[in-house]
Amino acid sequence: MQNDPFSDILKFVHAESLVTGGFSAGGRWALRFPAPEKIKFFAVLKGQCWVQFDDDTRPILFSTGDVGLLSAKRAFVLSSEPGVEPVDAMSVFFGAGKPHAPIGEGDDFAHIGGHVLLNPTSGRLLTHILPPWIHVPAASPQAASFRWLLDQLVQERRTTQPGSQLASSQLAQLLFIQI
């Protein structure tokens, strides 16, 4: 068996990926997310949105199949277009008790997101070696495996079959590793 330092690090820091929810949106909308305490990942399942970090003036366009990973503590806004006044995302999702929230008018856009839990002590090792921000466009060769993972993840989240929670977390873990 060959040496795989990244797998060793993931085991050492007890990395565990969780899908925390998603949302669909239509019309003009914007959500402000606070700087995450954990590594955050998300994918655009349908449509497109703009991602803008508070400390950067350039918004980044995300389209269907694009995946992002944020390991730095940076607040950001997801929006239908730059300049739309954002709503606090935590007020939309916190305490909702549901894995999916509709935003705005219609469903031109769909998003799924989650985070990676780490051992509080050893987890810093991983956050220090990861780049602060990763954007993998759907058109890149690396994104080919994401399509299947995202389709399966959405399917598992829609079902109430026995084992679907575990399958979702395992698929989220694979998505994190692929990113």
N, C-alpha and C positions, 0 to 999 in steps of 0.2 A: 504494500500500500504506500502511495506516495505521500510526502509531507504536504500538509495543507494548513499553513499558518492562520488563514482567515477563519477556517472552521474551528481551529483551536481557540482563537480569540472569542468567537461567538459562544462557544461552550463555557469559556472562562468567565465571561461577563453575564452569563445566563440570559442572553438576548431572547426575548419572547415577543413576537409581533401580534398585535390585536387590531382587528377592524373595529373602529369605534362608531362608524355610521356613514352617512352620506346625505346628499340632498339633490333635489331636482329644482330647476329654476327656469323662469321665462320672463320676457320683457326686460326692463331695466332693473338691475339688482346689484347689490354689493354687500359683502360680509367682511367684517374686520375680525381677524383672529389674533389673540394675544401671543406673545413670544412663548413657544411651547417649552415645557420643562423636560419633555422627552423627545426622542427622535420622532419626527412626524413624516408620514408618507401619504401621498394621495394620487389619484388617477382620474382623468377625465374619461368618462364612459360614453358620453354623447355631447356633441356640440363643442363650444369653445368658451374659454374665459381668460381674463387677464389676471396675472399674479403680480402684485406690486408690494415690495418690502418697504417698510417705513424708512429704512436707511438708504434707499436707492430710488432715484427719480425715474428710472426706466422700467416701464411695465413689460412683462414677458407674456407672450401669447401661448396659451396651452390649448391644444386641439384634441379631438377624440383619439384615445390611445396614448396620449402623453402621460408620463409618470414623473412625479417629483419627490425628492427626499430632502428634508430640512433637518440638519443635525445641530445647527446653531440656534441660539435663542434670539430669533428675529420675528417681530410682529409683522403681519402681512394682511393684505386685502385681496380677496378673490372677487371679481366683478364681471358683469356683462360687457362693460366698457370703462376705460379709465375716466375718472372724474365723477362717477356716481357716488353720492353720499352713502358711506357704508353703515350698516346696522351691526351692532355687537353680536358676533356669532354665538357667544356663550349664552346670550339671552334667548336665542333661537333654539339651541340644542340642549342646554343645561336643564336637567330635570324633566325633559320631554318624555322620557321613558320609551322612546321609539327610535329605531335605528335609521330612520329616513325622515327628512323634513322637506316639505315643498316651500319654495321661496319665490316671491313675485307672482307673475301671471303666466301660466303655461308650463311646458316641460321641454324647452328647446335644449336644455343642458342637464347632464347628470354627472355626479361626482361621488367618489367613494374615498374614504380616508381612514387612517388609523395611526397607531404609534407603536413604538418599540420599548418595552419595559427592559430595564437593565439592572443588574446588581448595583446598589447605590455606591459601593466602594470601587469595585473593579470595572464598572461600566464606563468610568471616565476614560479608560484606555481606548475603548472603541470610539467615543465621541471625539477624542483628540486625533485619531488617525483618519476619520472620515472627512471628506471635504464638507464645508458648511452648507453647501447647496448643490444638489444634483438635479438636472433636468434631462430626462431621456425622451426626446421626441419620438412619436410613433413611427416616423419614417426611418429612424436609425436601425441599423442591423441588430443592435442589442435588444430592441423592443419586440422582436418577433415572438419571443417566449412570453412576453407580457400579455399578449392578446388571449392566449389560452388560459393563463392564470386568472386574468380579470373576468373572463366569461365564466369560468368555474366558480370563482369567488362570488360573483353576483348570483349565480344559480344556487349555491349553497345558502346564501343569505335569504333567498326567497322561499326556501323550503323549510318545513318543520320536521323533516325526517330525523330519526335518531342518528346522532353523530354529526349533525350539520354544524354545530358550534365548533367541535374539534376540527372538522374538515376546513372550516373557515379560517381558524387560527393557523393551521398548517399551510394553507394556501397563502395566507398573509406572510407567513415566515418565508416561504419560497419567493414571494414577490420582493420582500426586503433583501434577501440574499442576492437575487438577480439584479436589483438596482445597484 
